[in-house]
Amino acid sequence: MADPTSEPTEAAFLSDFAELSAIGATERGGVHREAATHADGLGREWLRGWFAEHGLRCRVDAVGNMYGCAEPVPGAPYVLVGSHLDSQPTSGRFDGAYGVLAGAYAAASVAAAPPEAARCNVAAVNWFNEEGSRFSPSLMGSSVFVGKRTAEEVLETVGADGVTVREALRAIGFDGQDSPPRPASFAEIHIEQGRTLVDEGFDIGVVTRNWAAYKYAVTVEGEQAHTGATHMRYRRDALVGASQVVLAVRAVADEFGGAVLGSVGQLTVEPNSPVVVPSRVRLAADLRSLDVDLLEQAHQSLLARIAEIVEAGEVGVGVQGATLRPSLPYHEAGVALAGAVADDLGLRWRTLPTMAGHDSVNLRDLVPTVMLFVPSVNGISHNENEYTTDDQMITGLRMLTATTRRMVAGALETVSVP
Amino acid sequence: MADPTSEPTEAAFLSDFAELSAIGATERGGVHREAATHADGLGREWLRGWFAEHGLRCRVDAVGNMYGCAEPVPGAPYVLVGSHLDSQPTSGRFDGAYGVLAGAYAAASVAAAPPEAARCNVAAVNWFNEEGSRFSPSLMGSSVFVGKRTAEEVLETVGADGVTVREALRAIGFDGQDSPPRPASFAEIHIEQGRTLVDEGFDIGVVTRNWAAYKYAVTVEGEQAHTGATHMRYRRDALVGASQVVLAVRAVADEFGGAVLGSVGQLTVEPNSPVVVPSRVRLAADLRSLDVDLLEQAHQSLLARIAEIVEAGEVGVGVQGATLRPSLPYHEAGVALAGAVADDLGLRWRTLPTMAGHDSVNLRDLVPTVMLFVPSVNGISHNENEYTTDDQMITGLRMLTATTRRMVAGALETVSVP
């Protein structure tokens, strides 16, 4: 049992990160810890134990968000600091988990030795289902926290295995009833998931804006038939149409030469038997760009290409969801604070946009929010080979802890949010 | 309880077919009765009951093939007559099941009133897993019966749900221990699954040859990555490569303008999450043609197109299985017998090849085999809208029964098999 009044050490951080990484570990050094699975449950139990050992009171809200709370200023709002423990399938051990553990260490350090004239309380946080792989869409827990979605609609969401979020959270014992802490501000640290910091030799990235994204749910409709007994002229093959859509998404990305990303990550064939012409294919596509005008052009290009596929007459294509995540700035005062902290610590830092979505994109709309990056070796992410060095992690932890301390002292208290 | 010594009536056939079609029925008039599922087990229980009611002794062999045996000539070999009860997912109620029930009626009729000087015994048969959707490859039960595969390798086959054939057969109580009857010859009746008979106004098709087929198991390898944070130039997207393979198969079929069929029926994406660039895609493809030379040209064209996809450098493509089902003739004496029977009955008949594979393609290599078709309305198959009229079914039953009677009387006894 650690002494809850002393600051945890950096050596302990690396040891704890190794322990956490062993939960849901894959043979190739990654983790497979999708939201509200057994492995996620074990990771959460581990975190709850860590909170208790370090004097943070655990609260679990209705959608499984976990908070490790310290209240040196009774009644004051909380600086929240954290990320998410859930992972993509066969994914890396740093994405999200690093930010949760760094947030826990930052909260415990600040709670153990609060700044003089602390204005806020502090809570580590583990947002539920950031990844959106088992239960779609992503950013579930933080979306409920900021009021963009209701707890009820999230709890009724059905995963690919037919289980609802409500049932899955209950099964792992994280269907909570606690009210969430009242937020003053939010800080998140995350691996960059790109090569900018590594290629240019920076220790820390301070996020100024997120890339915009269009996300699509597409259904391609054909006609079920026998692959061996149906002449080609009578076929309406949904998989042929879906393959054309996949290549159309790629062609749109190519059209904008790197300024637009596009892919299809998920594709499901019905009935998916070797000798049956597919009747229906469902797929999830996305297009992303920092430049909203380019993204809109890419969106129109994709719709035009899909219209051409439909006009060819073999399949029907329905684009059910085309939801835009806008590109918006993070708070200037938060960027300035992070830059000042990094300078104080003597770190090499730069501002940059985030290509991926994060819980901070939600929190930013509610409270002043600081988003920090540490380098990703080779920029690899959502892959078991994802890697950030121990030194890079420790540097990020120092950065996050100092930033959190300044926020608890009231550094962002006067910042207004749209 | 029917009188086992009287011939079953045609009215009873239609009523029994409706009963059988209700097992595993879908809302849209089809069936979903994949091999060794609960629904297949119920269909098998129903057939076992039918055998008992009609004086046929049920035998179940090690791979779940069911035989309903009558032995008017003790010690003599058996004329086998039947097809398969298992279906594709959300498929039609005629494919296979019609042939099993017609075979049961033919066997019971002949057993109730055997021809004078019968040379053979008679057994209705339900071959295990003709479709190959839950457990691949297809034609499992008949492949073991004719000695092309061992019972052990079939029983160890693992389905997509992780269950083995052995476990699945045990779960439905059809892991039999009976030795199969010694065969003299085989007759199968099936829906055409094409439009030839319907378009040209024939009652019966007599199959002279099967289309040749190449079947492929293809794996496309990429690199798992974040769809939102990985620049296009760093991507190795397995689904882009797989989509190119799907369209290559279609392009090969188009290249031969109808004389070659080609499709991808099954495609599975890993890890299949909306925001992850796919790392691996597995797919099952086939190419088919009546003309073996054309098929070989198509096969070479596909391999060349796949080589081009690999040369482009984004993905790796492995073609693990490229197995050829050759195009071979059915026995001339069997075709002649069926033609004579059809003439005797005053039916409009023609010879034709079978595009789809059937258990008779296996049996043909072991014993003299007759393969008959009844019309398929609009040629629709492997689809819930598959349809054959009551009159067409009854005409086919008369044809099958008369043919079986001639075979039991020794009509094909002197035919030699390669």
Interface residues (C-beta under 8 A of the other chain):
Chain A: Q88 P89 T90 S91 E131 G132 S133 S136 P137 S138 E192 Q193 G194 R195 W211 A213 K215 E223 Q224 A225 H226 T227 G228 A229 T230 H231 M232 R233 Y234 R235 D237 L239 V240 A242 S243 Q244 V246 L247 R250 A253 D254 G258 L261 G262 S263 V264 G265 Q266 L267 T268 V269 E270 P271 N272 S273 P274 V275 V276 V277 P278 S279 A284 D286 R288 T354 M355 A356 G357 G379 I380 S381 H382 N383 E384
Chain B: Q88 P89 T90 S91 E131 G132 S133 S136 P137 S138 E192 Q193 G194 W211 A213 K215 E223 Q224 A225 H226 T227 G228 A229 T230 H231 M232 R233 Y234 R235 D237 L239 V240 A242 S243 Q244 V246 L247 R250 A253 D254 G258 L261 G262 S263 V264 G265 Q266 L267 T268 V269 E270 P271 N272 S273 P274 V275 V276 V277 P278 S279 A284 D286 R288 T354 M355 A356 G357 G379 I380 S381 H382 N383 E384
